[in-house]
Amino acid sequence: MSSLIILKNIEHYVPEKAIEDFQKAADKANMYCILVKLKYDGQLFLSGEGTLSDVDESTFKSIQNKEGLKYFTFNVNAIEEDSLDSFTWLTQDENYFWALDIENIKYEDYEFIYKFVVEYFKDNPEDYLWFDDAEWCYTADDIFRLSQRPYNPKWCSEKVI
């Protein structure tokens, strides 16, 4: 599995709000949103990146051997000219695009990510979660229903709901 992608509606997309949503979900999942870097060209948002971790930023930076830590990185994307209609084949709506992605998943710890995803979709019901190269995606309602069941480690390799 290479990455998890959050598809957002272009019409309502504000990159800084997407980062706030990530931070809020991380707090609710008892994670830390750290090492956040945003790039601008004047007032124009270009990109953003950060890390979600089980330890705070000063602890994360001070530990040389990160072997026992749980973390993953994320990227926030700007809307580009070819964003419109890029995921119509998946969402049946031309206004969704690849807004955020989660990658560099330490030890492929998808249960750690799952906790974050559940919290994220509670406050972002219009978004979709897509696994890169999958022929399917999860809606916020799917994630909610999945969260009402015992954890299923297959959630990231097949649509289990």
C-alpha positions in Angstrom: 0.0 0.0 0.0 1.6 3.2 -1.1 -0.6 6.0 0.3 -4.1 7.0 1.5 -5.7 9.9 -0.3 -8.4 12.2 1.0 -10.5 13.5 -1.8 -12.1 16.9 -1.1 -14.7 19.0 -3.0 -13.0 21.7 -5.0 -15.8 24.2 -4.4 -15.3 24.3 -0.6 -11.5 23.6 -0.5 -9.3 25.9 1.5 -5.8 24.3 2.1 -5.3 26.0 5.5 -8.7 24.7 6.7 -7.7 21.2 5.6 -4.6 21.5 7.8 -6.8 22.7 10.7 -9.0 19.7 10.2 -6.0 17.4 10.3 -4.8 19.1 13.5 -8.3 18.8 15.1 -8.6 15.1 14.2 -5.1 14.4 15.5 -6.0 16.0 18.8 -9.2 13.9 19.0 -7.2 10.7 18.2 -4.6 11.6 20.9 -1.9 12.2 18.2 0.3 15.2 17.6 0.3 17.1 14.3 4.0 18.2 14.1 6.6 19.5 11.8 4.0 21.4 9.7 5.5 23.4 6.8 3.5 25.5 4.4 4.8 26.9 1.1 3.4 30.0 -0.6 4.2 32.1 -3.6 3.2 35.5 -2.2 -0.4 34.9 -1.1 -0.8 31.8 -3.3 -0.8 28.4 -1.4 1.6 26.0 -3.1 1.8 23.0 -0.8 2.0 21.8 2.8 3.4 18.9 4.7 3.6 17.6 8.2 3.8 14.5 10.4 1.3 12.9 12.7 2.9 11.1 15.6 2.3 9.5 19.0 4.8 11.9 20.6 5.0 15.7 20.6 7.4 17.7 18.3 10.2 18.3 20.8 10.2 14.6 21.8 10.1 13.5 18.1 13.0 15.8 17.3 15.1 14.7 20.3 14.9 11.0 19.6 17.7 9.8 17.4 16.3 6.3 16.8 12.7 6.5 15.9 12.3 2.8 15.8 9.6 2.5 18.5 7.6 5.6 17.4 4.3 5.6 15.6 4.0 8.2 12.9 3.2 9.0 9.3 3.6 12.0 7.1 1.0 13.9 5.2 0.9 16.3 2.2 -1.6 19.1 1.5 -2.1 19.9 -2.2 -3.2 23.0 -4.0 -5.9 22.9 -6.7 -4.4 22.6 -10.1 -5.8 23.2 -13.6 -6.3 19.4 -14.1 -7.9 18.8 -10.7 -11.5 19.2 -12.0 -13.0 15.8 -13.1 -9.9 13.9 -12.0 -11.9 11.5 -9.7 -15.3 11.4 -11.4 -14.6 7.7 -12.2 -14.5 7.0 -8.4 -16.9 9.6 -6.8 -19.4 10.1 -9.7 -18.8 13.9 -9.0 -16.4 15.9 -11.1 -15.6 18.3 -8.2 -13.5 16.0 -6.1 -9.7 16.0 -6.3 -6.6 14.7 -4.5 -6.4 17.2 -1.7 -4.4 15.4 1.0 -2.4 12.2 1.2 -0.9 10.1 4.0 2.3 8.3 3.3 5.6 7.1 4.9 3.5 4.9 7.2 5.9 3.7 9.8 5.8 -0.2 10.0 2.6 0.0 7.9 0.7 0.6 11.1 -2.7 1.0 9.6 -4.5 0.7 13.0 -2.7 3.8 14.1 -3.9 5.6 10.9 -7.4 4.2 11.3 -7.8 6.0 14.6 -7.0 9.3 12.9 -9.2 8.5 9.9 -12.2 7.8 12.1 -11.8 11.2 13.9 -11.1 13.1 10.7 -14.3 11.8 8.9 -16.5 12.7 11.9 -16.0 16.4 11.0 -15.5 16.0 7.2 -18.6 14.1 6.0 -18.3 15.2 2.4 -14.8 13.8 1.9 -13.8 10.5 0.5 -10.9 8.2 1.5 -9.2 6.4 -1.4 -6.2 4.0 -1.3 -3.9 4.7 -4.1 -4.5 2.2 -7.0 -7.7 0.8 -5.5 -10.9 0.6 -7.5 -13.0 1.6 -4.6 -13.2 4.3 -1.8 -14.8 4.9 1.5 -17.3 7.6 2.2 -17.5 9.3 5.7 -20.6 7.1 6.3 -18.6 4.0 5.5 -15.9 5.0 8.0 -18.6 5.7 10.6 -20.1 2.3 10.1 -16.7 0.6 10.1 -15.9 2.4 13.4 -18.9 0.8 15.0 -17.4 -2.7 14.5 -14.3 -4.3 15.9 -11.1 -3.2 14.1 -10.6 -5.1 10.9 -7.0 -5.1 9.6 -8.3 -5.7 6.0 -9.9 -2.2 5.9 -7.0 -0.8 4.0 -6.7 -3.6 1.4 -10.3 -4.3 0.6 -13.6 -2.5 1.1 -15.0 -4.3 4.1 -18.2 -2.4 4.5 
